Amino acid sequence: MDFKTLFESYSWDEVKESIYNKSSSDVETALAKTQRNLEDFKALISPSAMAYLEPMAQLSHRLTQERFGKTLQMYVPMYLSNECQNICTYCGFSLDNKIHRRTLTDKEIIREAESIKSMGYDHILLVTGEANTSVGVPYFEKAMALLRPYFSHIAIEVQPLDQTEYEALISLGLNTVLVYQETYHKDEYKTHHPKGKKANFDYRLATPDRLGRAGIHKIGLGALFGLEDWRTDSFFTALHLDYLEKVYWKTKYSISFPRLRPFSGGLEPKVEMSDRELVQLICAYRIFNQEVELSISTRETENFRNHIIKLGITSISAGSKTNPGGYSVDPQSLEQFEISDERSPQEIATMIKAQGYEPVWKDWDRTLA
């Protein structure tokens, strides 16, 4: 059985109703267990669990330290291109957004790499818009060849690919792929993706399966909070994670928590997610799954990120630029979205150390051969 078959056995409305009907007793039962299931996760993300935020935070803190110690992995994105063939209502790179399009040349990639390397990073996340013709697998292969001398860990967040294409990139040193479903609400997904390959909900949904079969080291999952009910989307993300861990048990997994941020053209969130609710969700994931890596980006504010790192987060970005060439080549080009925490990587590292943690500048699982 693939994930699509499992996914289609669930009803969005029934899952949502189940989450919102969870009681205080359900939350207490979940917290008392040593192993939690998906029903427990529903309780931990339910409105009833908001009254248990303090014990959830304490438990999440303890479980995270037991598994990951007092370390925090640092990462940074390198945007290679803002060319995109999709229309997405929430993205600054959307095809219908009239911006100057740019794809980095070989020389520009090296300039960006040198700038990022000078910050201390040994872990790079390559990001592009979804443009198969101009920014496809041959471009990724060339970029990875240029970047391997600079970084021991290479991750990508690009358009979904076929299994054979992932296999080709893995053979060249690709370690991690991030692919977010954005929302698991199929009708709402169509509303926000009216044109382009990304409009194919099922193909995107099956991407982690293709990655698992290809033998990728790590898969990153997530939903974009603001498009639909965050609790229901988070349940389906947890369902996806639970399925993948059972089927592709050699692969590692991470979860990200992007909240809709302003961009050129703007989309107001359909559903607001408060800081307290995001804390609840982060703690719920950690209590549900002690192995999964949890990542927080510069979308969030300085104050929020200062306080969240002890509550379950294991990975944090710093000094991020969300535009192609943003570090040295073309700092003024249009960003994909606005960032909130503009501190330098060294400032973030100092903050992490002040809280008794150790920043890690490369992935702790594996380095490239």
C-alpha positions as CSV (number, residue, x, y, z in Angstrom):
1,M,0.0,0.0,0.0
2,D,1.3,3.5,-0.9
3,F,0.5,6.6,1.1
4,K,-2.1,7.8,-1.4
5,T,-4.2,4.7,-0.6
6,L,-3.9,5.3,3.1
7,F,-4.6,9.0,2.7
8,E,-7.8,8.4,0.8
9,S,-9.1,6.1,3.6
10,Y,-9.4,9.3,5.8
11,S,-11.9,12.1,5.6
12,W,-10.7,15.6,6.3
13,D,-13.9,16.6,8.0
14,E,-14.0,13.5,10.2
15,V,-10.4,14.0,11.2
16,K,-11.0,17.6,12.0
17,E,-14.1,16.8,14.1
18,S,-12.2,14.1,16.0
19,I,-9.4,16.5,16.9
20,Y,-11.7,19.2,18.1
21,N,-13.7,16.7,20.2
22,K,-10.7,15.5,22.1
23,S,-11.1,16.1,25.9
24,S,-8.8,16.9,28.8
25,S,-8.9,13.3,29.7
26,D,-7.6,12.3,26.3
27,V,-4.7,14.8,26.7
28,E,-3.8,13.4,30.1
29,T,-3.9,9.9,28.8
30,A,-1.5,10.8,26.0
31,L,0.9,12.6,28.3
32,A,0.9,9.6,30.7
33,K,2.0,7.1,28.0
34,T,5.6,6.3,27.1
35,Q,4.6,5.5,23.4
36,R,1.9,7.5,21.6
37,N,-0.2,6.8,18.6
38,L,-2.0,9.0,16.1
39,E,-5.0,9.3,18.3
40,D,-2.8,10.6,21.1
41,F,-1.3,13.1,18.6
42,K,-4.8,14.3,17.9
43,A,-5.3,15.0,21.6
44,L,-2.0,16.8,21.9
45,I,-2.8,19.2,19.0
46,S,-6.5,19.7,20.1
47,P,-7.8,22.9,21.7
48,S,-8.1,20.9,25.0
49,A,-4.4,20.5,25.1
50,M,-3.8,24.3,25.3
51,A,-4.4,24.0,29.0
52,Y,-1.5,21.6,29.3
53,L,1.1,23.6,27.5
54,E,3.5,23.8,30.4
55,P,3.7,20.0,31.1
56,M,3.9,19.4,27.3
57,A,6.8,21.8,27.1
58,Q,8.6,20.2,30.0
59,L,8.1,16.7,28.5
60,S,9.2,17.9,25.0
61,H,12.3,19.4,26.5
62,R,13.3,16.3,28.3
63,L,12.6,13.9,25.4
64,T,14.6,16.2,23.0
65,Q,17.6,16.3,25.3
66,E,17.5,12.5,25.8
67,R,17.6,11.9,22.0
68,F,19.6,14.8,20.6
69,G,21.5,16.2,23.6
70,K,22.1,19.9,23.9
71,T,23.0,20.5,20.3
72,L,21.2,22.6,17.6
73,Q,22.0,22.0,13.9
74,M,22.6,25.2,11.9
75,Y,21.6,25.4,8.2
76,V,21.1,28.0,5.5
77,P,19.3,28.1,2.2
78,M,20.9,29.0,-1.1
79,Y,18.4,30.2,-3.6
80,L,19.6,29.2,-7.1
81,S,16.6,30.4,-9.2
82,N,13.3,32.2,-8.9
83,E,12.1,31.0,-12.3
84,C,8.8,29.1,-11.9
85,Q,6.1,27.6,-14.1
86,N,3.5,27.3,-11.4
87,I,0.9,29.7,-10.2
88,C,0.7,29.5,-6.4
89,T,-1.4,32.1,-4.6
90,Y,1.0,32.4,-1.6
91,C,4.4,32.6,-3.2
92,G,6.5,35.5,-4.4
93,F,7.9,33.4,-7.3
94,S,4.5,32.6,-8.7
95,L,4.4,32.6,-12.5
96,D,1.8,35.4,-12.5
97,N,3.9,37.6,-10.3
98,K,5.7,40.1,-12.5
99,I,9.2,40.1,-11.1
100,H,12.7,39.9,-12.6
101,R,13.6,36.3,-13.0
102,R,17.1,35.1,-12.3
103,T,18.9,31.8,-12.3
104,L,22.5,31.7,-11.0
105,T,25.3,30.9,-13.4
106,D,28.2,28.6,-12.4
107,K,30.4,31.6,-11.4
108,E,27.5,33.1,-9.3
109,I,26.9,29.8,-7.6
110,I,30.6,29.7,-6.5
111,R,30.4,33.3,-5.3
112,E,27.4,32.5,-3.2
113,A,29.0,29.3,-1.9
114,E,32.1,31.2,-0.8
115,S,30.0,33.8,1.0
116,I,28.0,31.1,2.8
117,K,31.1,29.1,3.6
118,S,32.7,32.2,5.2
119,M,29.8,32.3,7.7
120,G,30.9,28.9,9.0
121,Y,28.4,26.7,7.3
122,D,29.1,23.1,6.1
123,H,25.5,22.3,5.5
124,I,23.6,23.8,2.5
125,L,20.0,23.7,1.4
126,L,19.5,24.4,-2.3
127,V,16.2,26.1,-3.2
128,T,14.6,27.0,-6.6
129,G,11.3,27.7,-8.1
130,E,9.7,24.9,-10.1
131,A,10.9,25.3,-13.6
132,N,11.6,21.9,-15.2
133,T,13.1,23.2,-18.4
134,S,15.5,25.8,-17.2
135,V,16.1,24.5,-13.7
136,G,15.9,20.8,-14.0
137,V,18.0,17.8,-13.1
138,P,21.0,18.7,-15.4
139,Y,21.1,22.1,-13.6
140,F,21.0,20.4,-10.2
141,E,23.7,18.0,-11.2
142,K,26.0,20.8,-12.3
143,A,25.2,22.9,-9.1
144,M,26.0,19.9,-6.9
145,A,29.3,19.3,-8.6
146,L,30.3,22.9,-8.0
147,L,29.2,22.8,-4.4
148,R,30.6,19.5,-3.2
149,P,34.1,21.0,-2.5
150,Y,32.5,23.6,-0.2
151,F,29.9,21.6,1.8
152,S,29.8,18.1,3.3
153,H,26.0,18.0,3.4
154,I,23.7,19.0,0.5
155,A,20.0,19.2,0.7
156,I,17.4,20.4,-1.9
157,E,14.0,22.0,-1.8
158,V,13.0,22.0,-5.5
159,Q,10.2,20.6,-7.7
160,P,9.2,17.0,-7.1
161,L,11.1,14.6,-9.3
162,D,10.8,11.0,-10.6
163,Q,12.4,8.2,-8.7
164,T,15.1,7.7,-11.3
165,E,16.0,11.4,-11.2
166,Y,16.3,11.2,-7.4
167,E,18.5,8.1,-7.8
168,A,20.8,10.0,-10.1
169,L,21.2,13.0,-7.7
170,I,21.7,10.6,-4.7
171,S,24.6,9.0,-6.6
172,L,26.2,12.5,-6.8
173,G,26.0,13.1,-3.1
174,L,22.4,14.4,-2.4
175,N,21.6,13.7,1.2
176,T,18.3,15.3,2.0
177,V,15.1,16.4,0.2
178,L,12.5,18.7,1.6
179,V,9.1,18.4,0.0
180,Y,6.1,20.1,1.6
181,Q,2.5,19.2,0.6
182,E,1.5,22.8,1.6
183,T,-2.0,21.5,2.6
184,Y,-3.5,18.0,2.6
185,H,-6.9,19.5,2.0
186,K,-7.4,18.4,-1.6
187,D,-10.0,21.0,-2.7
188,E,-8.1,23.9,-0.9
189,Y,-4.9,22.7,-2.5
190,K,-6.5,23.2,-6.0
191,T,-7.6,26.7,-5.0
192,H,-4.0,27.7,-4.3
193,H,-2.3,25.8,-7.2
194,P,-4.5,26.5,-10.3
195,K,-1.7,26.1,-12.9
196,G,1.5,24.3,-13.4
197,K,2.9,20.8,-12.5
198,K,2.4,21.6,-8.9
199,A,-1.4,21.6,-9.5
200,N,-1.1,17.8,-9.5
201,F,-2.0,17.0,-5.9
202,D,-1.5,13.2,-6.2
203,Y,2.0,13.5,-7.8
204,R,3.2,15.8,-5.1
205,L,1.6,13.5,-2.4
206,A,3.5,10.5,-3.8
207,T,6.9,12.3,-3.8
208,P,8.1,10.9,-0.4
209,D,7.3,7.4,-1.6
210,R,9.5,7.9,-4.7
211,L,12.2,9.3,-2.4
212,G,12.0,6.3,-0.1
213,R,12.2,3.9,-2.9
214,A,15.2,5.8,-4.3
215,G,17.0,5.4,-1.0
216,I,17.4,9.0,0.1
217,H,19.0,9.5,3.5
218,K,16.5,12.1,4.9
219,I,13.1,13.4,3.9
220,G,11.6,16.7,5.2
221,L,7.8,17.1,5.5
222,G,5.5,19.9,6.4
223,A,2.4,22.0,5.7
224,L,2.2,25.7,5.1
225,F,0.2,27.1,8.0
226,G,-2.4,29.6,7.0
227,L,-3.9,27.9,4.0
228,E,-6.2,25.6,6.0
229,D,-6.9,24.4,9.6
230,W,-3.5,23.9,11.0
231,R,-4.5,21.1,13.4
232,T,-6.0,18.9,10.6
233,D,-3.1,19.6,8.3
234,S,-0.7,18.6,11.1
235,F,-2.5,15.4,11.7
236,F,-2.1,14.4,8.0
237,T,1.5,15.4,8.1
238,A,1.9,13.1,11.2
239,L,0.0,10.4,9.4
240,H,2.4,10.7,6.4
241,L,5.5,10.6,8.8
242,D,4.1,7.6,10.6
243,Y,3.6,5.7,7.3
244,L,7.0,6.6,5.9
245,E,8.9,5.5,9.0
246,K,7.2,2.1,8.9
247,V,7.8,1.6,5.2
248,Y,11.2,3.3,4.6
249,W,12.6,2.6,8.0
250,K,16.2,3.2,7.0
251,T,15.4,6.8,6.1
252,K,15.5,9.7,8.6
253,Y,12.8,12.4,8.7
254,S,12.4,16.1,9.6
255,I,9.4,18.3,10.1
256,S,9.3,22.1,9.4
257,F,6.7,24.6,10.6
258,P,6.4,27.4,8.0
259,R,3.7,30.0,8.8
260,L,2.5,32.1,5.8
261,R,4.6,35.2,5.5
262,P,4.1,38.4,3.5
263,F,5.5,38.5,-0.1
264,S,5.1,40.7,-3.2
265,G,1.5,40.2,-4.2
266,G,0.4,39.2,-0.7
267,L,-2.0,36.5,0.5
268,E,-3.7,36.9,3.9
269,P,-3.8,33.7,5.9
270,K,-7.2,31.9,5.8
271,V,-6.4,30.6,9.3
272,E,-4.2,32.4,11.8
273,M,-1.8,30.3,14.0
274,S,-0.7,32.0,17.2
275,D,2.7,31.6,18.8
276,R,1.2,29.6,21.6
277,E,-0.4,27.2,19.1
278,L,2.9,26.8,17.3
279,V,4.6,25.9,20.6
280,Q,1.8,23.4,21.2
281,L,2.4,21.8,17.8
282,I,6.2,21.6,18.2
283,C,5.8,19.9,21.6
284,A,3.1,17.6,20.3
285,Y,5.4,16.3,17.5
286,R,8.2,15.7,19.9
287,I,6.0,13.9,22.4
288,F,4.6,11.8,19.5
289,N,7.9,11.0,17.9
290,Q,11.3,11.2,19.7
291,E,13.3,10.5,16.6
292,V,12.1,13.1,14.1
293,E,14.1,16.3,13.6
294,L,12.2,19.5,14.1
295,S,13.2,22.6,12.2
296,I,12.4,26.3,12.7
297,S,13.3,29.0,10.0
298,T,13.9,32.7,9.9
299,R,10.2,33.2,9.1
300,E,9.8,33.4,12.9
301,T,10.7,36.4,15.1
302,E,13.9,36.8,17.1
303,N,11.9,36.5,20.4
304,F,10.0,33.4,19.4
305,R,13.2,31.6,18.1
306,N,15.1,32.6,21.3
307,H,12.5,30.8,23.4
308,I,11.6,27.8,21.2
309,I,15.0,26.1,21.0
310,K,14.7,24.4,24.3
311,L,11.2,23.0,23.6
312,G,11.9,20.4,20.9
313,I,13.6,22.2,18.0
314,T,16.8,20.4,16.7
315,S,17.5,22.5,13.6
316,I,17.5,26.3,13.0
317,S,18.4,28.5,10.0
318,A,20.3,31.7,10.4
319,G,21.3,34.6,8.1
320,S,18.9,33.3,5.4
321,K,18.3,35.1,2.1
322,T,15.3,34.0,0.1
323,N,16.3,35.5,-3.2
324,P,18.8,34.2,-5.9
325,G,22.2,35.6,-5.3
326,G,21.1,37.2,-2.0
327,Y,24.4,36.6,-0.1
328,S,26.8,38.3,-2.5
329,V,25.6,38.3,-6.2
330,D,22.4,40.3,-6.1
331,P,21.3,41.2,-2.5
332,Q,18.5,43.5,-3.7
333,S,16.6,41.0,-5.8
334,L,13.0,40.1,-4.8
335,E,12.7,37.6,-2.0
336,Q,10.3,34.6,-2.1
337,F,8.9,35.8,1.3
338,E,10.0,38.2,4.0
339,I,12.1,36.9,6.9
340,S,11.6,38.0,10.5
341,D,14.8,37.1,12.2
342,E,17.6,38.9,10.4
343,R,20.4,38.2,12.9
344,S,23.7,36.8,11.5
345,P,24.7,33.2,11.9
346,Q,27.3,34.2,14.5
347,E,24.7,36.1,16.5
348,I,22.4,33.1,16.4
349,A,25.3,30.8,17.5
350,T,26.1,33.2,20.4
351,M,22.4,33.1,21.5
352,I,22.4,29.3,21.3
353,K,25.6,29.0,23.4
354,A,24.2,31.5,26.0
355,Q,21.3,29.0,26.5
356,G,23.8,26.2,27.2
357,Y,23.5,24.6,23.8
358,E,26.1,23.8,21.1
359,P,25.6,25.0,17.5
360,V,26.4,22.3,14.9
361,W,27.5,23.6,11.5
362,K,27.0,20.4,9.5
363,D,24.6,17.5,9.5
364,W,25.3,15.1,12.4
365,D,24.2,12.0,10.5
366,R,26.6,11.7,7.7
367,T,29.1,13.5,5.5
368,L,29.6,13.1,1.8
369,A,32.2,10.6,0.6
